Amino acid sequence: MRKVRILVSGRVQGVYFRVFTQNKAKHFAVKGSVKNLPDGRVEIIAEAAEDTTIEKFIKWCQKGPVTARVDEIEVAELQCDEVLTSFEII
C-alpha cells in the first residue's frame, strides 16, 4: 500500500480539474480525495495497493486534463494509517 500527497500548481481551478481527477482515480482504482486550496493549487491525497498504480496516477497529474495547465507538482509520501474506501471531491 502506498499513499501520497500531490500538490498541483498552474491553471487547475475552475477547469474541472477535480472532476477529471476523480474520474481518473476511479479508472486506476485509487482511493483518496481532491480539493482546491486557497492559494490556487489543488491538493490530492492518493492511495493504492500497487506502487505502479500510484506512479501512473502521478504521471497523469503531471499533465492533467486538457482543460488545465499544470506548471508543477509536488509529491510527498504519507503514512497509510487509515484505510480509504473511495475517492472524494472535497
C-alpha distance (Angstrom), angle and dihedral (degrees) to the residues before:
residue distance angle dihedral
M1 . . .
R2 3.81 . .
K3 3.80 128.4 .
V4 3.81 126.6 -171.7
R5 3.79 140.6 175.9
I6 3.79 113.3 -137.1
L7 3.79 121.6 -166.3
V8 3.80 113.1 -163.9
S9 3.81 122.0 -161.5
G10 3.79 129.4 -169.2
R11 3.79 132.3 55.8
V12 3.79 93.2 -19.5
Q13 3.80 104.5 129.3
G14 3.79 123.3 77.2
V15 3.83 92.2 18.8
Y16 3.85 99.7 89.4
F17 3.80 91.2 -101.2
R18 3.81 92.4 145.4
V19 3.81 93.5 51.1
F20 3.81 92.8 48.1
T21 3.81 89.5 46.6
Q22 3.81 91.7 52.1
N23 3.81 90.9 49.7
K24 3.81 92.3 48.6
A25 3.82 90.7 47.3
K26 3.79 90.4 53.3
H27 3.82 89.4 48.4
F28 3.82 90.6 53.9
A29 3.85 94.0 38.7
V30 3.81 90.5 -117.5
K31 3.80 118.0 157.4
G32 3.80 126.1 -152.4
S33 3.79 138.8 69.0
V34 3.78 145.7 -75.6
K35 3.79 128.2 -150.1
N36 3.79 141.8 166.1
L37 3.79 116.2 -110.6
P38 3.82 123.6 -144.3
D39 3.83 90.9 -116.0
G40 3.84 92.7 62.2
R41 3.79 97.6 -99.3
V42 3.79 127.5 114.9
E43 3.81 121.4 -127.2
I44 3.79 119.6 -150.1
I45 3.80 125.3 -171.8
A46 3.80 108.2 -163.9
E47 3.79 131.3 -178.4
A48 3.79 130.1 177.1
A49 3.77 137.8 162.5
E50 3.80 94.2 -124.7
D51 3.79 124.9 58.6
T52 3.82 90.0 -146.0
T53 3.81 89.8 57.1
I54 3.80 91.7 55.7
E55 3.82 90.4 46.6
K56 3.83 91.2 53.3
F57 3.80 90.3 48.3
I58 3.82 91.9 48.9
K59 3.80 89.6 49.7
W60 3.81 89.7 53.7
C61 3.82 90.2 49.0
Q62 3.81 89.4 56.2
K63 3.81 88.7 64.0
G64 3.80 102.7 24.7
P65 3.79 123.3 -175.0
V66 3.81 121.6 -33.9
T67 3.81 89.9 -105.6
A68 3.83 91.6 62.8
R69 3.79 137.1 64.5
V70 3.79 113.5 -143.7
D71 3.79 112.0 -158.9
E72 3.80 99.3 172.0
I73 3.78 142.9 -8.5
E74 3.79 129.7 -158.1
V75 3.80 118.9 -157.3
A76 3.80 123.6 -162.6
E77 3.78 127.1 179.1
L78 3.81 116.8 -121.7
Q79 3.78 133.8 -163.7
C80 3.80 114.9 -100.9
D81 3.80 92.8 -131.5
E82 3.81 98.4 143.0
V83 3.78 132.3 36.0
L84 3.79 112.4 -115.4
T85 3.79 115.1 -150.2
S86 3.81 104.7 -174.0
F87 3.80 144.0 7.7
E88 3.79 112.3 -104.7
I89 3.78 136.6 -172.5
I90 3.80 108.7 -133.8
